[in-house]
């Protein structure tokens, strides 16, 4: 959906494979704005931007992580 104003909410979705998710985002004209990084004892997260300029996160939790 079109971006509405300068402020936005950054939703984060859980994914099975963060590398696969990031690759799919880039293949469909999205882009990574914060590369994958580890959140100690929790998992991995990356922030991306869609073609409308909306930023969102994708996260893969570590097995047994408390979310």
C-alpha distance (Angstrom), angle and dihedral (degrees) to the residues before:
residue distance angle dihedral
X1 . . .
X2 3.79 . .
X3 3.79 116.7 .
X4 3.81 112.1 -101.9
X5 3.80 111.7 -148.2
X6 3.80 131.9 -40.1
X7 3.82 97.0 -62.4
X8 3.76 124.5 71.8
X9 3.78 142.9 167.7
X10 3.80 116.9 -115.7
X11 3.79 106.3 -139.9
X12 3.80 117.2 -164.4
X13 3.79 122.9 -153.6
X14 3.78 129.1 -161.6
X15 3.83 115.4 -118.9
X16 3.80 133.4 -171.2
X17 3.82 93.8 -135.1
X18 3.80 118.6 19.3
X19 3.81 94.9 -166.3
X20 3.80 91.1 52.6
X21 3.82 91.2 47.0
X22 3.81 92.5 51.0
X23 3.82 91.3 47.6
X24 3.82 91.1 51.8
X25 3.81 91.1 48.4
X26 3.81 91.6 52.1
X27 3.82 92.3 45.9
X28 3.82 90.4 55.3
X29 3.83 94.6 52.7
X30 3.80 96.8 -93.4
X31 3.77 119.2 124.7
X32 3.78 139.3 -146.0
X33 3.81 113.3 -113.5
X34 3.84 97.3 174.5
X35 3.82 113.9 26.6
X36 3.79 122.0 -131.3
X37 3.77 112.5 -70.5
X38 3.76 135.0 173.1
X39 3.77 122.9 -107.7
X40 3.82 100.5 -155.0
X41 3.81 113.3 -110.9
X42 3.83 90.9 -4.2
X43 3.81 111.2 66.7
X44 3.79 141.4 -104.0
X45 3.79 130.4 -49.3
X46 3.80 137.1 -173.3
X47 3.79 130.1 -179.0
X48 3.77 120.8 -140.0
X49 3.81 139.0 179.8
X50 3.78 125.4 -133.6
X51 3.80 125.1 -142.2
X52 3.83 90.8 -89.7
X53 3.82 93.9 56.0
X54 3.82 96.9 -102.7
X55 3.81 115.1 143.4
X56 3.81 119.7 -142.5
X57 3.78 137.3 165.1
X58 3.79 133.1 -126.5
X59 3.79 118.5 -158.7
X60 3.79 136.4 -172.7
X61 3.79 112.5 -161.8
X62 3.79 122.0 -144.4
X63 3.79 114.6 -115.4
X64 3.81 108.5 -86.6
X65 3.82 94.6 12.3
X66 3.80 114.8 149.3
X67 3.80 107.0 -124.7
